[in-house]
């Protein structure tokens, strides 16, 4: 079933007004930019801002997906623990709002040890919950076959390709 969707890149202070507009326009599905909502600080959800966002989002009947923040670099070996903490916080937010999809970027090919970290963090995240699918989005590389190969190699029901 095809749904009419909209990708939102608004701040928390504009969220309710933006969702009202989307509802008026007949939108059924909304992709949220967690980065634009400014809900995560130092890798953790900000309690008050998150509570406000969840309260607003629950007022609307949309099917939500969440787009990873740009700072979520799953190949950052030097900050692997911080990246994992950030990834976990984004997944937690997805669960809080009933989002079944978390869009994750596959941006570039990299060194084998970075690719290995990417795979480890994806599998760790996929095993954290069976409620959120990691939808790997192919951007900034020439062939989608690299992403398809990654998804096949990981062979996990919670990891798909967009």
C-alpha positions in Angstrom: 0.0 0.0 0.0 1.4 3.4 -1.1 1.1 6.2 1.4 1.4 9.9 0.9 4.4 11.0 2.9 6.5 14.0 3.8 10.0 14.4 5.1 10.1 17.0 7.9 13.2 19.0 8.8 11.7 21.4 11.4 12.6 22.4 14.9 10.7 21.2 17.9 9.2 24.6 18.3 7.6 24.3 14.8 6.6 20.6 15.0 3.0 20.9 16.0 2.2 23.6 13.4 4.1 21.6 10.7 2.2 18.4 11.5 -1.1 20.3 11.4 -0.2 21.5 7.9 0.7 17.9 6.9 -2.6 16.6 8.2 -4.5 19.2 6.3 -2.5 18.2 3.1 -3.6 14.6 3.5 -0.2 13.2 4.5 -0.3 9.7 6.0 3.4 9.1 6.8 6.1 11.4 8.1 9.8 11.1 8.2 11.3 13.0 11.1 14.7 14.5 11.3 15.8 13.9 14.9 18.7 16.2 14.3 16.5 19.1 13.4 14.2 18.5 16.4 17.3 18.8 18.6 16.4 16.0 21.0 19.8 14.5 21.6 22.6 16.1 23.6 25.9 14.3 24.2 24.5 11.1 22.8 21.4 11.0 25.1 17.8 12.0 24.7 17.1 15.3 26.4 14.2 14.3 28.8 12.1 17.5 28.6 12.5 18.1 24.9 11.8 14.4 24.1 8.7 14.4 26.3 7.4 17.5 24.5 8.1 16.0 21.1 6.5 12.6 22.0 3.4 14.5 23.3 3.0 16.4 20.1 3.6 13.4 17.8 1.0 11.3 19.6 -1.6 13.9 18.8 -1.4 12.9 15.1 -2.4 9.7 13.3 0.8 9.6 11.1 3.0 6.6 10.5 6.4 7.8 11.5 9.9 7.0 10.4 13.1 8.6 11.8 16.1 9.8 9.9 19.5 9.4 11.5 21.4 12.5 12.6 24.3 13.4 10.3 26.6 13.0 13.3 25.9 9.3 13.4 29.0 8.0 11.6 29.0 4.3 12.0 32.6 4.1 10.7 34.1 6.4 13.4 36.6 4.0 15.1 37.9 6.7 17.5 34.3 7.3 18.8 32.7 3.9 18.5 31.3 4.0 22.1 29.8 7.4 21.6 28.4 6.5 18.2 26.8 3.3 19.7 25.3 5.5 22.5 23.9 7.9 20.0 22.5 5.1 17.8 20.8 3.6 20.9 19.2 6.9 21.8 17.8 7.3 18.3 16.4 3.8 18.4 14.9 4.6 21.8 13.1 7.6 20.4 11.8 5.5 17.5 10.3 3.1 20.1 8.8 5.9 22.1 6.8 7.2 19.0 6.0 3.8 17.5 8.3 4.3 14.5 9.0 1.1 12.8 11.7 2.5 10.5 15.1 4.2 11.2 16.8 5.4 8.1 20.6 4.9 8.2 23.1 6.2 5.6 25.6 4.2 3.7 27.7 7.1 2.6 31.0 5.8 1.4 33.2 2.9 1.0 36.0 2.9 3.5 38.9 0.9 5.0 38.2 -2.7 6.0 38.4 -1.9 9.8 35.8 0.9 9.4 33.5 -1.4 7.3 33.9 -4.0 10.1 32.8 -1.4 12.7 29.9 -0.4 10.5 28.7 -4.0 10.3 29.2 -4.6 14.1 27.2 -1.5 15.1 24.4 -2.3 12.6 24.1 -5.8 14.0 24.3 -4.6 17.6 21.5 -2.1 16.8 19.4 -4.6 15.0 19.7 -7.0 17.9 18.7 -4.3 20.4 15.0 -4.3 19.3 12.8 -6.2 16.9 10.4 -3.2 16.7 12.6 -0.9 14.6 13.9 -1.8 11.1 17.2 -0.3 10.1 16.6 1.0 6.5 19.9 1.4 4.9 19.8 4.3 2.4 22.3 4.5 -0.4 23.7 8.0 -0.7 26.9 9.5 -2.1 28.2 6.3 -3.7 27.8 5.3 -7.3 26.3 1.9 -7.1 23.6 0.6 -4.9 25.1 -2.9 -5.2 27.4 -2.1 -2.3 24.5 -1.5 0.0 22.7 -4.6 -1.3 25.8 -6.6 -0.7 26.0 -5.3 2.9 22.4 -6.1 3.6 22.8 -9.6 2.2 26.0 -10.2 4.1 24.5 -9.1 7.4 21.4 -11.3 6.8 19.3 -9.9 9.6 15.5 -9.5 9.5 15.8 -6.0 11.0 18.2 -4.6 8.4 16.8 -3.7 5.0 17.7 -1.5 2.1 15.6 1.5 1.0 
